[in-house]
């Protein structure tokens, strides 16, 4: 577990391979958290529920949709905070230079 959580040092421009924890977290955010947040956001919109009332029934009402929406937001926010922290730990200047200039 320890080896999967620690990134391997490598060339930034070459793009080190993603570890299993990174693949799972990106997949979870991309295919579960973001779509769930969008769908629950639509389920809470009165205009959408008037046109598609089954959408609110899928989530069991406004309160459950609101709760799922909030926890999806928390997961995405935590993902963002961890990414910013990783950039700071790896060296902000070097990371920004690599992202902007590709070096």
MMTF fields as JSON, N, C-alpha, C and O atoms, coordinates in Angstrom:
{
  "mmtfVersion": "1.0.0",
  "mmtfProducer": "UNKNOWN",
  "numBonds": 411,
  "numAtoms": 412,
  "numGroups": 103,
  "numChains": 1,
  "numModels": 1,
  "chainsPerModel": [1],
  "groupsPerChain": [103],
  "chainIdList": ["A"],
  "bondAtomList": [4, 2, 8, 6, 12, 10, 16, 14, 20, 18, 24, 22, 28, 26, 32, 30, 36, 34, 40, 38, 44, 42, 48, 46, 52, 50, 56, 54, 60, 58, 64, 62, 68, 66, 72, 70, 76, 74, 80, 78, 84, 82, 88, 86, 92, 90, 96, 94, 100, 98, 104, 102, 108, 106, 112, 110, 116, 114, 120, 118, 124, 122, 128, 126, 132, 130, 136, 134, 140, 138, 144, 142, 148, 146, 152, 150, 156, 154, 160, 158, 164, 162, 168, 166, 172, 170, 176, 174, 180, 178, 184, 182, 188, 186, 192, 190, 196, 194, 200, 198, 204, 202, 208, 206, 212, 210, 216, 214, 220, 218, 224, 222, 228, 226, 232, 230, 236, 234, 240, 238, 244, 242, 248, 246, 252, 250, 256, 254, 260, 258, 264, 262, 268, 266, 272, 270, 276, 274, 280, 278, 284, 282, 288, 286, 292, 290, 296, 294, 300, 298, 304, 302, 308, 306, 312, 310, 316, 314, 320, 318, 324, 322, 328, 326, 332, 330, 336, 334, 340, 338, 344, 342, 348, 346, 352, 350, 356, 354, 360, 358, 364, 362, 368, 366, 372, 370, 376, 374, 380, 378, 384, 382, 388, 386, 392, 390, 396, 394, 400, 398, 404, 402, 408, 406],
  "bondOrderList": [1, 1, 1, 1, 1, 1, 1, 1, 1, 1, 1, 1, 1, 1, 1, 1, 1, 1, 1, 1, 1, 1, 1, 1, 1, 1, 1, 1, 1, 1, 1, 1, 1, 1, 1, 1, 1, 1, 1, 1, 1, 1, 1, 1, 1, 1, 1, 1, 1, 1, 1, 1, 1, 1, 1, 1, 1, 1, 1, 1, 1, 1, 1, 1, 1, 1, 1, 1, 1, 1, 1, 1, 1, 1, 1, 1, 1, 1, 1, 1, 1, 1, 1, 1, 1, 1, 1, 1, 1, 1, 1, 1, 1, 1, 1, 1, 1, 1, 1, 1, 1, 1],
  "groupList": [{"groupName": "UNK", "atomNameList": ["N", "CA", "C", "O"], "elementList": ["N", "C", "C", "O"], "formalChargeList": [0, 0, 0, 0], "bondAtomList": [1, 0, 2, 1, 3, 2], "bondOrderList": [1, 1, 2], "singleLetterCode": "X", "chemCompType": "L-PEPTIDE LINKING"}],
  "groupTypeList": [0, 0, 0, 0, 0, 0, 0, 0, 0, 0, 0, 0, 0, 0, 0, 0, 0, 0, 0, 0, 0, 0, 0, 0, 0, 0, 0, 0, 0, 0, 0, 0, 0, 0, 0, 0, 0, 0, 0, 0, 0, 0, 0, 0, 0, 0, 0, 0, 0, 0, 0, 0, 0, 0, 0, 0, 0, 0, 0, 0, 0, 0, 0, 0, 0, 0, 0, 0, 0, 0, 0, 0, 0, 0, 0, 0, 0, 0, 0, 0, 0, 0, 0, 0, 0, 0, 0, 0, 0, 0, 0, 0, 0, 0, 0, 0, 0, 0, 0, 0, 0, 0, 0],
  "groupIdList": [1, 2, 3, 4, 5, 6, 7, 8, 9, 10, 11, 12, 13, 14, 15, 16, 17, 18, 19, 20, 21, 22, 23, 24, 25, 26, 27, 28, 29, 30, 31, 32, 33, 34, 35, 36, 37, 38, 39, 40, 41, 42, 43, 44, 45, 46, 47, 48, 49, 50, 51, 52, 53, 54, 55, 56, 57, 58, 59, 60, 61, 62, 63, 64, 65, 66, 67, 68, 69, 70, 71, 72, 73, 74, 75, 76, 77, 78, 79, 80, 81, 82, 83, 84, 85, 86, 87, 88, 89, 90, 91, 92, 93, 94, 95, 96, 97, 98, 99, 100, 101, 102, 103],
  "secStructList": [7, 2, 2, 2, 2, 1, 7, 7, 7, 7, 7, 6, 6, 6, 7, 7, 7, 7, 7, 2, 2, 2, 2, 2, 2, 2, 2, 2, 0, 0, 0, 0, 0, 2, 2, 2, 2, 2, 2, 2, 2, 2, 2, 2, 7, 2, 2, 2, 2, 2, 2, 7, 2, 2, 2, 2, 2, 2, 6, 6, 1, 2, 2, 2, 2, 2, 2, 2, 2, 2, 2, 2, 2, 2, 2, 2, 2, 2, 2, 2, 2, 2, 2, 2, 2, 2, 2, 2, 2, 2, 2, 2, 2, 2, 2, 2, 2, 2, 2, 2, 2, 7, 7],
  "xCoordList": [0.84, 0.0, 0.876, 0.583, 1.947, 2.832, 3.448, 3.559, 3.847, 4.475, 3.471, 3.857, 2.194, 1.191, 0.832, 0.458, 0.937, 0.575, 1.683, 1.412, 2.923, 4.044, 4.298, 4.453, 4.342, 4.641, 6.111, 6.98, 6.372, 7.743, 8.384, 7.764, 9.631, 10.29, 10.599, 11.025, 10.383, 10.633, 10.585, 10.361, 10.791, 10.761, 9.326, 8.419, 9.127, 7.787, 7.282, 6.126, 8.134, 7.702, 7.334, 6.449, 8.007, 7.725, 6.395, 5.798, 5.932, 4.663, 4.802, 4.627, 5.116, 5.275, 3.971, 2.894, 4.057, 2.83, 1.97, 2.483, 0.662, -0.256, -0.286, -0.319, -0.273, -0.381, -1.829, -2.733, -2.043, -3.389, -4.3, -5.488, -3.75, -4.566, -4.985, -6.117, -4.08, -4.418, -5.47, -6.404, -5.331, -6.308, -7.693, -8.693, -7.744, -9.038, -9.657, -10.854, -8.845, -9.398, -9.856, -10.917, -9.082, -9.511, -10.778, -11.705, -10.812, -11.998, -13.226, -14.314, -13.062, -14.187, -14.714, -15.923, -13.806, -14.228, -14.901, -15.973, -14.262, -14.751, -16.048, -16.932, -16.168, -17.317, -18.396, -19.486, -18.125, -19.133, -19.484, -20.649, -18.493, -18.793, -19.351, -20.365, -18.704, -19.176, -20.544, -21.431, -20.755, -22.102, -23.181, -24.297, -22.846, -23.81, -24.154, -25.308, -23.153, -23.4, -24.282, -25.169, -24.032, -24.836, -26.281, -27.219, -26.457, -27.817, -28.594, -29.78, -27.942, -28.662, -28.946, -29.966, -28.052, -28.32, -29.538, -30.358, -29.654, -30.83, -32.089, -33.168, -31.944, -33.098, -33.619, -34.796, -32.765, -33.204, -33.81, -34.426, -33.644, -34.167, -35.667, -36.068, -36.495, -37.949, -38.384, -39.319, -37.732, -38.117, -37.834, -38.605, -36.742, -36.39, -37.324, -37.773, -37.623, -38.514, -39.946, -40.706, -40.317, -41.644, -41.707, -42.732, -40.61, -40.566, -40.243, -40.76, -39.389, -38.961, -39.166, -38.198, -40.402, -40.663, -40.016, -39.79, -39.72, -39.094, -37.683, -37.187, -37.04, -35.671, -35.619, -34.675, -36.61, -36.667, -37.01, -36.538, -37.823, -38.176, -36.972, -36.875, -36.068, -34.861, -34.041, -33.463, -33.992, -33.2, -34.013, -33.462, -35.277, -36.084, -36.485, -36.758, -36.529, -36.968, -35.859, -34.692, -36.27, -35.319, -34.211, -33.045, -34.574, -33.576, -32.48, -31.303, -32.84, -31.834, -30.966, -29.749, -31.58, -30.816, -29.857, -28.717, -30.321, -29.487, -28.305, -27.188, -28.551, -27.495, -26.452, -25.253, -26.895, -25.969, -25.177, -23.977, -25.829, -25.178, -24.088, -22.989, -24.388, -23.42, -22.208, -21.074, -22.427, -21.301, -20.475, -19.262, -21.103, -20.349, -19.468, -18.314, -20.013, -19.231, -18.039, -16.937, -18.25, -17.158, -16.049, -14.87, -16.41, -15.413, -14.616, -13.393, -15.292, -14.608, -13.713, -12.603, -14.18, -13.371, -12.133, -11.04, -12.287, -11.143, -10.147, -8.938, -10.64, -9.785, -8.977, -7.776, -9.618, -8.961, -7.905, -6.796, -8.242, -7.305, -6.075, -4.955, -6.266, -5.138, -4.252, -3.027, -4.848, -4.051, -3.222, -2.042, -3.819, -3.081, -1.956, -0.847, -2.229, -1.194, -0.05, 1.115, -0.368, 0.677, 1.55, 2.759, 0.962, 1.739, 2.664, 3.821, 2.174, 2.992, 4.142, 5.277, 3.862, 4.901, 5.954, 7.144, 5.536, 6.459, 7.259, 8.192, 6.922, 7.625, 6.749, 6.618, 6.158, 5.186, 5.792, 5.204, 6.963, 7.59, 7.898, 7.634, 8.451, 8.808, 7.556, 7.549, 6.499, 5.26, 4.589, 4.111, 4.558, 3.944, 4.735, 4.151, 6.056, 6.908, 6.657, 6.583, 6.532, 6.284, 4.923, 4.789, 3.907, 2.561, 2.48, 1.839, 3.131, 3.017, 3.969, 3.579, 5.227, 6.237, 6.466, 7.064, 5.994, 6.204, 7.613, 8.049, 8.316, 9.694, 9.773, 10.846],
  "yCoordList": [-1.192, 0.0, 1.244, 2.225, 1.192, 2.345, 2.708, 3.888, 1.705, 1.98, 2.55, 3.302, 2.201, 2.742, 4.181, 4.938, 4.575, 5.929, 6.934, 8.127, 6.475, 7.382, 7.453, 6.422, 8.669, 8.779, 8.464, 8.791, 7.834, 7.532, 8.765, 9.431, 9.081, 10.228, 9.91, 8.803, 10.878, 10.669, 11.993, 13.039, 11.943, 13.158, 13.653, 12.892, 14.918, 15.509, 15.557, 15.225, 15.963, 16.108, 14.759, 14.685, 13.698, 12.385, 11.837, 10.972, 12.325, 11.865, 10.493, 9.486, 10.438, 9.133, 8.351, 8.946, 7.03, 6.224, 6.398, 6.574, 6.344, 6.484, 5.203, 4.107, 5.342, 4.197, 3.77, 4.44, 2.654, 2.101, 3.025, 3.141, 3.683, 4.599, 5.806, 6.276, 6.307, 7.437, 7.034, 7.793, 5.858, 5.403, 5.252, 5.644, 4.684, 4.504, 5.856, 6.06, 6.782, 8.079, 8.884, 9.506, 8.886, 9.59, 8.945, 9.647, 7.635, 6.945, 7.223, 7.434, 7.226, 7.508, 8.915, 9.121, 9.885, 11.276, 11.437, 12.034, 10.901, 11.108, 10.371, 10.916, 9.137, 8.32, 8.174, 7.688, 8.58, 8.43, 9.77, 10.169, 10.481, 11.686, 12.825, 13.423, 13.13, 14.246, 13.948, 14.796, 12.777, 12.514, 12.496, 12.966, 11.955, 11.931, 13.347, 13.642, 14.217, 15.603, 16.325, 17.094, 16.073, 16.705, 16.201, 16.995, 14.899, 14.33, 14.766, 15.082, 14.788, 15.236, 16.731, 17.193, 17.487, 18.914, 19.132, 20.01, 18.326, 18.409, 17.961, 18.516, 16.961, 16.457, 17.49, 17.459, 18.399, 19.428, 20.647, 21.483, 20.758, 21.911, 21.728, 20.736, 22.668, 22.529, 22.415, 21.673, 23.126, 23.06, 21.683, 21.176, 21.093, 19.765, 18.711, 17.821, 18.797, 17.802, 17.937, 16.969, 19.116, 19.265, 18.538, 17.951, 18.58, 17.913, 16.425, 15.602, 16.087, 14.694, 14.3, 14.233, 14.042, 13.756, 12.464, 12.323, 11.53, 10.282, 10.508, 9.713, 11.594, 11.878, 12.107, 11.678, 12.767, 12.986, 11.692, 11.459, 10.859, 9.57, 8.635, 7.825, 8.742, 7.904, 8.153, 7.224, 9.401, 9.755, 9.794, 10.108, 9.493, 9.411, 10.744, 10.824, 11.786, 13.087, 14.125, 13.83, 15.349, 16.464, 16.317, 16.581, 15.899, 15.844, 14.829, 15.113, 13.662, 12.658, 13.141, 12.962, 13.751, 14.298, 15.379, 15.456, 16.208, 17.269, 16.682, 17.191, 15.615, 14.971, 14.337, 14.506, 13.615, 12.992, 14.066, 13.904, 15.153, 16.264, 16.87, 17.158, 17.058, 17.641, 16.732, 17.21, 15.426, 14.52, 14.356, 14.161, 14.432, 14.414, 15.649, 15.568, 16.79, 18.022, 17.89, 18.325, 17.295, 17.122, 16.243, 16.533, 15.177, 14.279, 15.008, 14.88, 15.764, 16.506, 17.592, 17.814, 18.257, 19.282, 18.659, 19.216, 17.529, 16.841, 16.425, 16.552, 15.934, 15.573, 16.786, 16.672, 17.933, 19.163, 19.607, 19.982, 19.568, 19.974, 19.078, 19.569, 17.779, 16.849, 17.135, 17.072, 17.446, 17.767, 19.034, 19.068, 20.052, 21.293, 21.031, 21.539, 20.249, 19.916, 19.138, 19.364, 18.233, 17.467, 18.363, 18.15, 19.349, 20.29, 21.107, 21.336, 21.547, 22.331, 21.482, 21.954, 20.246, 19.362, 19.04, 18.987, 18.826, 18.469, 19.657, 19.48, 20.848, 22.053, 22.849, 22.512, 23.895, 24.68, 25.247, 25.122, 25.867, 26.491, 25.476, 25.716, 24.355, 23.318, 22.746, 22.508, 22.526, 21.969, 22.95, 22.551, 24.221, 25.223, 25.355, 25.461, 25.348, 25.432, 24.212, 24.345, 23.037, 21.833, 21.881, 21.453, 22.4, 22.461, 23.506, 23.278, 24.649, 25.749, 25.576, 25.735, 25.247, 25.162, 23.757, 23.57, 22.766, 21.39, 20.878, 19.913, 21.519, 21.097, 20.577, 20.173],
  "zCoordList": [0.0, 0.0, 0.0, -0.683, 0.769, 0.881, -0.468, -0.802, -1.238, -2.535, -3.542, -4.437, -3.406, -4.318, -3.992, -4.888, -2.732, -2.341, -2.613, -2.752, -2.689, -2.95, -4.448, -5.103, -4.995, -6.425, -6.685, -5.877, -7.806, -8.173, -8.795, -9.624, -8.4, -9.022, -10.479, -10.81, -11.328, -12.752, -13.47, -12.86, -14.734, -15.54, -15.634, -15.971, -15.338, -15.384, -16.825, -17.088, -17.747, -19.134, -19.748, -20.6, -19.319, -19.877, -19.369, -20.009, -18.243, -17.688, -17.076, -17.762, -15.785, -15.144, -15.205, -15.229, -15.231, -15.32, -14.064, -12.959, -14.264, -13.141, -12.332, -12.892, -11.001, -10.109, -9.978, -10.478, -9.305, -9.17, -8.364, -8.665, -7.339, -6.535, -7.369, -7.257, -8.2, -9.07, -10.095, -10.354, -10.677, -11.67, -11.057, -11.658, -9.865, -9.2, -8.857, -9.059, -8.336, -7.941, -9.152, -9.106, -10.23, -11.44, -12.017, -12.421, -12.054, -12.566, -11.729, -12.267, -10.405, -9.516, -9.734, -9.834, -9.809, -10.014, -11.373, -11.479, -12.41, -13.77, -14.073, -14.735, -13.594, -13.992, -12.925, -13.228, -11.68, -10.63, -9.995, -10.014, -9.428, -8.648, -9.504, -9.144, -10.626, -11.462, -12.082, -11.998, -12.704, -13.232, -12.146, -12.368, -10.976, -9.882, -9.43, -9.121, -9.393, -8.991, -10.015, -9.646, -11.295, -12.345, -12.295, -12.37, -12.17, -12.161, -10.925, -11.023, -9.759, -8.561, -8.625, -8.113, -9.25, -9.449, -10.325, -10.057, -11.379, -12.235, -11.494, -11.699, -10.64, -9.888, -8.895, -8.535, -8.45, -7.497, -8.18, -7.519, -9.491, -10.224, -10.48, -11.088, -10.027, -10.204, -11.667, -11.968, -12.572, -13.981, -14.57, -15.385, -14.158, -14.66, -14.079, -14.802, -12.783, -12.172, -12.678, -12.651, -13.133, -13.731, -15.068, -15.415, -15.816, -17.118, -16.983, -17.738, -16.021, -15.823, -14.36, -13.602, -13.953, -12.537, -12.024, -10.822, -12.916, -12.485, -11.941, -11.142, -12.376, -11.93, -10.42, -9.757, -9.892, -8.449, -7.718, -6.605, -8.336, -7.728, -7.649, -6.727, -8.597, -8.595, -7.332, -6.769, -6.891, -5.713, -4.431, -3.376, -4.483, -3.27, -2.684, -1.487, -3.477, -3.0, -3.005, -3.263, -2.709, -2.734, -1.698, -1.988, -0.501, 0.567, 0.267, 0.492, -0.231, -0.551, -1.715, -1.69, -2.734, -3.86, -3.379, -3.837, -2.458, -1.89, -1.121, -1.211, -0.368, 0.41, -0.508, -0.289, -1.525, -2.474, -3.215, -3.439, -3.596, -4.277, -3.388, -3.862, -2.122, -1.187, -1.006, -1.033, -0.82, -0.627, -1.898, -1.82, -3.053, -4.311, -4.402, -4.824, -4.005, -3.972, -3.03, -3.362, -1.864, -0.893, -1.453, -1.252, -2.151, -2.741, -3.82, -3.877, -4.668, -5.727, -5.126, -5.609, -4.091, -3.423, -2.779, -2.884, -2.124, -1.525, -2.6, -2.407, -3.717, -4.853, -5.313, -5.556, -5.433, -5.855, -4.833, -5.214, -3.552, -2.502, -2.489, -2.343, -2.64, -2.674, -3.883, -3.777, -5.019, -6.198, -5.987, -6.338, -5.427, -5.167, -4.165, -4.335, -3.132, -2.149, -2.795, -2.466, -3.701, -4.377, -5.251, -5.335, -5.894, -6.705, -5.812, -6.166, -4.668, -3.743, -3.209, -3.136, -2.839, -2.297, -3.358, -3.047, -4.597, -5.669, -6.171, -6.954, -5.746, -6.195, -7.139, -8.316, -6.622, -7.376, -8.666, -9.74, -8.555, -9.73, -10.81, -11.988, -10.418, -11.383, -12.046, -13.254, -11.266, -11.814, -12.785, -13.847, -12.414, -13.291, -14.589, -15.668, -14.485, -15.664, -16.589, -17.811, -15.969, -16.764, -17.446, -18.593, -16.746, -17.327, -18.442, -19.468, -18.236, -19.197, -20.379, -21.536, -20.069, -21.122, -21.638, -22.698, -20.897, -21.323, -21.075, -21.703, -20.169, -19.864, -18.449, -17.999]
}
